[in-house]
Amino acid sequence: MSAVRPQILVIDDEPQIHRFLSPALDAVGYEPRRADSGQEGLRAIALWSPDAVVLDLGLPDMDGKDVLSRAREFYAGPIIILSARDKEAEKIAALDLGANDYVEKPFGVGELLARLRANLRQISPRPEVTGPLSLGDILIDLDHRRITRKDMPIRVTPKEYDVLAYLARNVGKVVGHKALLTAIWGKAHAEDTQYLRVVVGQLRQKLEDDPAQPRLIVTEPGVGYRLL
């Protein structure tokens, strides 16, 4: 089995950037992913949770700094700005909003790859969430695969538990449909979003005060789910 390659998402509306950057990333062992607008980029970050993001500031639908600010609400990986804006104030603003690095256009591919390597080396593995997780009157015991509500056990199917546990391990973060489907059902079912709709609907019936107005498992339209 081949090793999993780090995913690098490039958010840029210039086709020529993707034409020469994607093969360069692929050649050194990364899996390049592409987004051509800010909204598409935000969806891709939430869906794939890439290992790093390369972000242009001059996007057609929104300013790249707004993409950066919104991404930082749910994404902790490295974000490297790639932009023709060379004013010091732009660099300071981007770094203050959470960018890890700033590369000016025109740029050398070698320099960008070196900065990617440097930023990826600095990532510390996130500690896995274990033990009991309290969500209001609901307790999820990840060590013993038990769920209680107001101290009463809640019976769930294995798939319901697996979906809830995956969301619990990423509590507060948007988890994309494909990430959930791949983790729970496997890559062959990465597009079968109806599986998720059924399981999440069943979980809401068992856990929410008002399943029609969920406050625990929240839908992020077009992207996935978030456990609050």
C-alpha positions, 0 to 999 in steps of 0.5 A: 500500500502506498503512503498517504501523501500530504494534501496541499490546497492551492486557492488561486484564480490564476490558471497558470499558477495551478498549471505549474504549481500542481506538477511541482507539488506532485513531483516532490510527494504532495497531493495538490488540490485546487480551488479557484475562489474564496468560497470554493477554498473555504469549502475545500478546507472544511471538506478535506482538512488539507495538511497546508493551504497556499492562499492568494489574496486577490480572489474574484469573489472575496478578499483573501484576508477574509478567507484567511480569517474565516478559515482560522475559525475551524482550521489550524494547519499552515496557511501560506499567503501567495500574493502580488501585494507587496506592501508591508501593511498587507503582510502584517495584516495577513500575519496578524490574521493567522497566516504562517508565511507570506510569499510574494508573486512572482515567486520561485517554486523552490522557495515556496516548497522550502517554506511549505516544508518548514511550516509542515515540520512545525506541526505537532500532532494533535492529542486525540480526544479520549475519555468522557466528553460532556455536552450539556446533559449528554455524556460521550464516553469515548473510552468505553463506547457509552452515551448517556443523557441525564445519566440514562444510557442512550442506545445507538447503532454501531454506525451512529456511535462511530459518526458521533465519536468522530464528530466528538473527536473534532468537537467544535470543528466542521467535519466534511461529508467526505471525511466522515463517509471515508472514515466510517464507511470507506473510500468506496462510499465517499459520495454517499451522503444519504448514509450520513443524512439517515444516521445524523437524523437518527442521532438527532432523534435520540439526542436533541430536545428538538430534532427539527431545530438541532443545537448539538449536531449542526449542519454546515450547508454544502460542507458537513456537520459540526458538533457543538 
